[in-house]
């Protein structure tokens, strides 16, 4: 038995909670994954995993063994990467999940300069607003906007993104300009389907919660901004979505005397003691770019 290979396979099964997903990611057969784990259990004379037709669970012994083996594999990865980085410049692929609108408007313009600096790094980007599972789907990094669920992922804050309430002058001429958040109940609000169904405002210590309603919902802020600029209704969107419309005058800000909470932009990556140099280069590059943009 190749014990190191079996340990790597066992740890991946624990992380993915699936023999099938482990086999796909390690490019092995499911039978080989099962065999390696079985040989490891025979070697240790201990049951590490409980398998049923529906799920895989880790025994108490398996949890203890995984904790130590995970740390050992991380040290090995660090040692390999240190030697590799010492002998050559950063290279290889980075798989990144990026929000659709923010990625298109704000991240894509930064990539050419990154490529000029690091021509041997290949960027593989998925533009989507779905919350990918980094480890299970084999992503190196994810850019995410908004509140983060509790997880073992490392979060590097990049920026705070302001929100704005906006409408077209034509819409306001026809329906009036709201002077208080409560007045939004009488307006056609265009809603983003992937966020909380309420808008929150604050003024001098007072908080106002609004549950807006309207004739349109969409999972992209750019579509909502376009509809609003054509006089369809009121939107609340990040500044980067509406800034071009504001400059053109096709949207105007509303309720400016009320404060809206900013949303956080974070760069996430799996918990590791050491980042491969290619990933570290991208993390530091993004931090520098958004530091300058503040």
HUMOZI-V550517 format. One record per backbone hydrogen bond with DSSP energy under -0.5 kcal/mol. NH is the residue of the N-H (numbers start at 1). CO is the residue of the C=O. If there is no record, write none. Layout:
[[NH | CO] [NH | CO]]
//
This chain:
[[3 | 1] [6 | 2] [7 | 3] [8 | 4] [9 | 5] [10 | 6] [11 | 7] [12 | 8] [13 | 9] [14 | 10] [15 | 11] [16 | 12] [17 | 13] [18 | 13] [22 | 18] [23 | 19] [24 | 20] [25 | 21] [26 | 22] [27 | 23] [28 | 23] [33 | 29] [34 | 30] [35 | 31] [36 | 32] [37 | 33] [38 | 34] [39 | 35] [40 | 36] [41 | 37] [42 | 38] [43 | 39] [44 | 40] [45 | 41] [46 | 41] [48 | 46] [50 | 57] [51 | 49] [52 | 55] [57 | 50] [59 | 48] [63 | 59] [64 | 60] [65 | 61] [66 | 62] [67 | 63] [68 | 64] [69 | 65] [70 | 66] [71 | 67] [72 | 68] [73 | 69] [74 | 70] [75 | 71] [76 | 72] [77 | 73] [78 | 74] [79 | 75] [80 | 76] [81 | 77] [82 | 78] [83 | 79] [84 | 80] [85 | 81] [86 | 82] [87 | 83] [88 | 84] [92 | 120] [94 | 122] [96 | 94] [96 | 124] [97 | 141] [98 | 96] [98 | 126] [103 | 99] [104 | 100] [105 | 101] [106 | 102] [107 | 102] [108 | 103] [110 | 107] [111 | 107] [111 | 108] [114 | 110] [115 | 111] [116 | 112] [117 | 113] [118 | 114] [121 | 118] [122 | 92] [123 | 121] [124 | 94] [124 | 122] [125 | 123] [126 | 96] [127 | 125] [128 | 98] [128 | 126] [132 | 130] [134 | 132] [137 | 133] [138 | 135] [139 | 134] [140 | 95] [141 | 95] [142 | 268] [143 | 97] [144 | 142] [144 | 266] [146 | 264] [154 | 269] [156 | 154] [156 | 267] [157 | 155] [158 | 265] [159 | 265] [161 | 263] [162 | 160] [164 | 237] [165 | 254] [166 | 235] [167 | 252] [168 | 228] [172 | 168] [173 | 169] [174 | 170] [175 | 171] [176 | 172] [178 | 176] [183 | 180] [184 | 181] [185 | 182] [186 | 183] [187 | 184] [189 | 187] [189 | 213] [190 | 234] [191 | 189] [191 | 216] [193 | 191] [193 | 218] [195 | 192] [198 | 196] [199 | 210] [201 | 208] [202 | 259] [203 | 206] [206 | 203] [208 | 201] [210 | 199] [212 | 210] [216 | 189] [218 | 191] [224 | 220] [225 | 221] [226 | 222] [227 | 223] [228 | 224] [229 | 225] [230 | 226] [231 | 228] [232 | 227] [234 | 188] [235 | 166] [237 | 164] [239 | 162] [241 | 238] [242 | 238] [243 | 239] [246 | 242] [247 | 243] [248 | 244] [249 | 245] [250 | 245] [251 | 245] [252 | 167] [254 | 165] [255 | 178] [258 | 255] [259 | 202] [261 | 200] [263 | 161] [265 | 159] [266 | 144] [266 | 264] [267 | 156] [268 | 142] [268 | 266] [269 | 154] [272 | 270] [279 | 276] [280 | 276] [281 | 277] [282 | 278] [283 | 279] [284 | 280] [285 | 281] [286 | 282] [287 | 283] [288 | 284] [289 | 285] [290 | 286] [291 | 287] [292 | 288] [293 | 289] [294 | 290] [294 | 291]]
//
